[in-house]
Amino acid sequence: MDYRQLGSSGLRISSLTLGTMGYGGTGWATPVGNLQVDDVKRQLGLAKDAGVNIIDTADVYSNGLSEQLLGEALGDSRDEWIVATKVRMAMGEGPNDAGASRHHIITGAEDSLRRLGTDYIDLYQLHEWDGQTPLEETWAALDHLVQSGKVRYLGISNYTGWQTVKAVTAAERHGFTKPVATQVHYSPQTRDIEGEVIPAAIDQGLGILVWSPLAGGLLSGKYRRGQDAPEGSRRFQGWTEPPVYDEALLYDLIDLLVEIGDGHGVSAAQVALAWTLGRPQISSLIIAGRTDEQLSDNLAAASLVLTDDERARIDQLTLPDLRYPFWHQRNTSTDRLSPADWSLIKQYV
């Protein structure tokens, strides 16, 4: 297992993170899994044996049940793990039960601590942008949690590039604790973040945690051209994240991942994960499995090394169109590009 610095912080995390959306598996999270406490304990053991040292959860996963099951399963081993959770989504029907207000953040943190059975959260992340709450209020609340010892590091999630810079700048301007990570969706099927989010993360010194690096299971190898979604899979149950805009390209990608995987004697899933692990600024991929076999296969991706040619074939197949103003910068300004700019433009020159 590789251990990577989380952004500009001194925290080192494993390149794979154990995801917990399938713990409890109620409500909208039902298609992801329905693991109970004994299952969670077993998966914690598999992850630990593979060298994983970080777990990601959220208060909104099964309305707190994921955090509760994780806390029960961790027990006395809690201090051996970096535990990350999130706040922002609706946890009730009241007018203040969602958002990034001081009220919701403080309440959410206290509730998460109680469910997790711990007195501190290693990485506390804003799960989504809140464009109606002043950033000064949000970061004052988060800084309060850090200064009180209840939170150790801060992160954001699902922010655009400009929202990322605005959030970090607001924290800096007021002397509050800054975020060290951003958690976003990324895979060879969904490369949206390369245009703005990755450059912003590089520029602001944020590590990148990737959720759903197998594109909601689409890149696992079980979805094939001309075949119905496997019964019991997320897509069979109506799961639509990430959206598929070009189905032909998706199946071309799956065919390529399967071909490369066959050459290494591994699954298409491992190839997709290995590709993403090699992209700029990536700190860790959040992986999971509804079964121990799925989890074990995903964990094995940490040791898969793709050749330059294999990486290039995936790159070229899935490279998005270069949008304005980036194509203009490529044509006129490559003499003055920063490392953040170059992370995108270099793929097109």
C-alpha positions in Angstrom: 0.0 0.0 0.0 1.2 3.5 -0.9 0.9 6.3 1.6 0.4 9.8 0.4 0.5 13.2 2.0 -3.0 14.7 2.2 -2.6 18.0 0.5 -0.4 20.5 2.2 -1.0 18.8 5.6 1.4 16.5 7.4 -1.2 13.7 7.4 -0.3 10.5 5.5 -3.2 8.4 4.3 -3.3 5.1 2.3 -3.9 5.4 -1.4 -7.1 3.5 -0.9 -9.8 4.5 1.6 -12.5 2.2 2.9 -16.0 3.5 1.9 -19.0 2.9 4.0 -22.1 4.0 2.0 -23.3 0.4 2.0 -23.2 0.1 5.8 -26.8 -0.3 6.9 -28.1 0.3 3.4 -31.5 1.9 4.0 -33.4 4.5 2.0 -31.7 5.8 -1.1 -28.5 3.9 -0.1 -30.2 0.5 -0.3 -28.7 -0.4 -3.8 -25.2 0.2 -2.5 -25.3 -2.6 0.1 -26.8 -3.7 3.4 -23.8 -4.6 5.5 -24.4 -5.1 9.3 -22.0 -4.8 12.1 -20.4 -8.3 11.7 -19.9 -7.6 8.0 -18.3 -4.2 8.8 -15.9 -5.8 11.3 -14.9 -8.4 8.7 -14.3 -5.7 6.0 -12.3 -3.6 8.5 -10.0 -6.5 8.9 -9.6 -7.0 5.2 -8.8 -3.3 4.7 -6.4 -3.2 7.6 -4.5 -6.3 6.4 -4.2 -4.6 3.0 -2.6 -1.5 4.7 -5.6 0.8 4.6 -5.6 3.4 7.4 -8.5 5.7 6.5 -12.3 5.2 6.5 -14.8 7.6 4.9 -18.4 7.9 6.0 -21.1 10.6 6.2 -24.0 11.5 8.5 -26.5 11.2 5.6 -25.5 7.6 4.8 -28.6 5.7 5.8 -29.6 8.6 8.0 -26.7 8.0 10.5 -26.8 4.2 10.5 -23.5 4.0 8.6 -21.7 6.0 11.3 -23.3 4.0 14.0 -22.4 0.7 12.6 -18.8 1.9 11.9 -18.5 3.1 15.5 -19.7 -0.2 16.9 -17.3 -2.2 14.6 -14.3 0.0 15.4 -14.7 -0.4 19.2 -11.3 -0.2 20.9 -9.5 0.0 17.6 -10.8 3.5 16.8 -7.4 5.2 17.4 -5.8 2.9 14.8 -7.8 4.6 12.0 -8.2 8.0 10.4 -12.0 8.5 10.4 -13.5 10.9 7.9 -17.1 12.0 7.9 -19.2 14.7 6.4 -21.9 17.3 7.1 -24.2 19.5 5.0 -27.0 17.2 3.7 -30.5 17.1 5.2 -30.8 15.1 8.4 -34.4 16.0 9.1 -37.3 18.0 7.8 -36.7 21.2 9.8 -35.6 24.5 8.2 -32.2 24.2 9.9 -31.6 20.5 9.3 -29.4 21.0 6.3 -26.8 23.4 5.0 -23.4 24.8 6.2 -24.8 27.1 8.9 -23.1 27.3 12.3 -26.2 25.7 13.8 -26.2 22.7 11.4 -22.4 22.2 11.5 -22.1 22.1 15.2 -25.2 20.0 15.7 -24.0 17.6 12.9 -20.6 17.2 14.5 -22.0 16.4 17.9 -24.4 13.9 16.4 -21.6 12.3 14.4 -19.3 12.0 17.4 -22.1 10.3 19.4 -22.9 7.8 16.6 -19.3 7.0 16.0 -18.6 6.6 19.7 -15.6 8.8 19.6 -14.5 12.2 20.9 -12.8 13.4 17.7 -13.2 13.3 14.0 -9.9 13.1 12.0 -11.3 14.7 8.8 -14.5 16.6 8.8 -15.8 17.5 5.3 -18.5 19.8 4.0 -20.4 17.4 1.8 -21.7 19.9 -0.7 -21.6 23.6 -1.4 -24.0 26.0 0.4 -24.4 29.2 -1.6 -26.7 30.8 0.9 -24.7 30.7 4.1 -21.9 33.2 4.5 -18.5 31.5 4.2 -17.3 33.4 7.3 -20.0 31.7 9.3 -19.2 28.2 7.9 -15.5 28.5 8.5 -15.9 30.0 12.0 -18.0 27.0 13.0 -15.5 24.6 11.5 -12.5 26.4 13.1 -14.3 26.3 16.5 -14.5 22.5 16.2 -10.8 22.3 15.4 -9.9 24.5 18.3 -12.1 22.5 20.7 -10.2 19.3 19.7 -13.3 17.7 18.2 -12.0 17.8 14.7 -8.4 17.5 13.5 -8.5 18.3 9.7 -11.1 19.9 7.4 -12.2 19.2 3.9 -14.7 20.1 1.2 -16.6 17.9 -1.2 -18.3 18.3 -4.6 -17.1 21.9 -5.0 -16.4 23.5 -8.4 -13.0 25.1 -9.0 -14.2 28.7 -8.2 -16.1 27.5 -5.1 -12.9 25.7 -3.9 -10.8 28.9 -4.2 -13.5 31.0 -2.6 -13.8 28.7 0.3 -10.0 28.5 1.0 -9.6 32.2 0.6 -12.4 32.9 3.1 -10.7 30.7 5.7 -7.3 32.4 5.0 -8.7 35.9 5.2 -10.1 35.4 8.7 -7.3 33.2 10.0 -9.5 30.1 10.3 -8.2 26.6 9.8 -8.1 25.9 6.1 -9.3 22.7 4.3 -6.6 20.2 3.3 -8.6 18.0 1.0 -11.5 18.0 -1.5 -13.6 14.9 -2.2 -14.9 14.6 -5.7 -16.1 12.1 -8.3 -13.5 11.0 -10.8 -12.8 8.0 -13.1 -11.7 7.4 -16.7 -15.5 7.5 -17.5 -16.0 10.9 -15.8 -13.1 13.3 -16.3 -15.0 16.5 -15.6 -12.7 17.6 -12.7 -9.6 17.9 -15.0 -10.8 21.3 -16.3 -11.1 23.2 -13.1 -11.2 21.1 -9.9 -7.8 19.5 -10.2 -6.0 22.7 -11.1 -7.7 24.5 -8.2 -6.6 21.7 -5.8 -3.1 21.9 -7.0 -3.1 25.7 -6.8 -4.6 25.7 -3.3 -2.6 22.7 -1.9 -5.6 20.4 -1.4 -5.3 16.6 -1.7 -8.0 14.9 -3.7 -10.2 12.1 -2.3 -12.2 10.3 -5.0 -15.6 8.9 -4.5 -17.1 6.2 -6.7 -13.9 5.7 -8.8 -15.6 2.8 -10.5 -18.4 5.1 -11.7 -21.1 3.5 -9.6 -19.9 0.1 -10.6 -20.1 0.8 -14.3 -16.3 0.1 -14.7 -16.3 -3.1 -12.7 -16.5 -5.2 -15.8 -20.0 -6.7 -15.1 -21.7 -4.2 -17.5 -21.1 -5.2 -21.1 -22.3 -4.0 -24.5 -25.7 -5.4 -25.5 -26.4 -7.0 -22.1 -29.0 -6.0 -19.5 -27.7 -4.7 -16.2 -27.0 -7.6 -13.9 -29.8 -8.3 -11.5 -29.1 -6.9 -8.0 -26.7 -4.3 -9.4 -27.2 -0.5 -8.7 -28.2 0.2 -12.3 -30.7 -2.6 -12.1 -32.2 -0.8 -9.2 -32.3 2.6 -10.9 -29.0 4.1 -9.7 -28.1 7.0 -12.0 -24.8 8.4 -10.7 -22.7 9.2 -12.6 -24.9 9.9 -15.6 -23.9 8.3 -18.9 -23.9 10.8 -21.8 -22.2 8.6 -24.4 -23.1 4.9 -24.0 -21.0 3.8 -27.0 -17.9 5.4 -25.5 -18.6 3.8 -22.1 -18.7 0.4 -23.6 -15.5 1.1 -25.6 -13.9 2.0 -22.4 -15.1 -1.1 -20.6 -13.9 -3.3 -23.5 -10.4 -1.7 -23.2 -10.3 -2.1 -19.4 -11.3 -5.8 -19.7 -8.6 -6.2 -22.4 -5.9 -4.6 -20.3 -7.0 -6.5 -17.2 -6.8 -9.8 -19.0 -3.2 -9.0 -19.9 -2.4 -8.6 -16.2 -4.7 -11.4 -15.0 -6.8 -8.9 -13.0 -10.3 -7.4 -13.2 -11.4 -4.4 -15.2 -12.1 -2.7 -11.9 -8.5 -2.9 -10.8 -7.4 -1.3 -14.1 -9.8 1.6 -13.7 -8.6 2.2 -10.1 -4.9 2.0 -11.1 -5.4 4.5 -13.8 -7.1 7.0 -11.5 -4.4 6.5 -8.8 -1.9 7.7 -11.3 -3.6 11.0 -12.0 -2.3 14.4 -10.7 -3.0 15.4 -7.1 -4.9 12.2 -6.2 -4.4 11.3 -2.5 -6.8 8.3 -2.2 -9.6 6.5 -3.9 -12.6 5.5 -1.8 -13.5 1.9 -2.5 -16.0 -0.5 -1.0 -17.7 -3.8 -1.8 -21.1 -5.3 -1.2 -19.2 -8.6 -0.7 -15.8 -9.4 0.8 -14.8 -10.7 -2.7 -15.6 -7.3 -4.3 -13.7 -5.4 -1.6 -10.7 -7.7 -1.8 -10.5 -7.3 -5.6 -10.6 -3.5 -5.3 -8.0 -3.5 -2.5 -5.6 -5.4 -4.9 -5.6 -2.4 -7.2 -3.1 -0.7 -4.9 -0.3 -3.0 -6.3 -1.3 -2.9 -10.0 1.2 -1.0 -12.2 0.0 -0.1 -15.7 2.5 0.4 -18.5 2.8 3.8 -20.1 1.2 2.5 -23.2 -1.8 1.1 -21.3 -2.3 4.4 -19.5 -2.0 6.3 -22.8 -4.6 4.1 -24.5 -7.1 4.9 -21.7 -6.1 8.6 -21.8 -6.6 8.9 -25.5 -9.9 7.0 -25.6 -11.6 9.1 -22.9 -9.9 12.5 -23.3 -12.7 15.1 -23.2 -12.9 18.0 -25.7 -10.7 20.9 -24.6 -13.1 23.7 -23.8 -12.7 27.5 -23.9 -10.7 29.3 -22.6 -8.3 26.3 -22.3 -7.9 25.8 -26.0 -7.0 29.4 -26.4 -4.5 29.2 -23.6 -3.0 26.1 -25.3 -2.7 28.0 -28.5 -1.2 31.3 -27.1 0.0 31.0 -23.6 2.0 27.8 -22.9 5.1 29.9 -22.1 3.5 31.2 -18.9 1.4 28.3 -17.5 1.6 27.4 -13.8 1.7 23.7 -12.6 -2.0 24.0 -12.0 -2.7 25.1 -15.5 -0.3 22.6 -17.0 -2.1 19.7 -15.3 -4.8 20.1 -17.9 -3.2 21.7 -20.9 -0.2 19.3 -21.2 -2.6 16.5 -22.3 -3.5 18.5 -25.4 -0.1 19.6 -26.7 
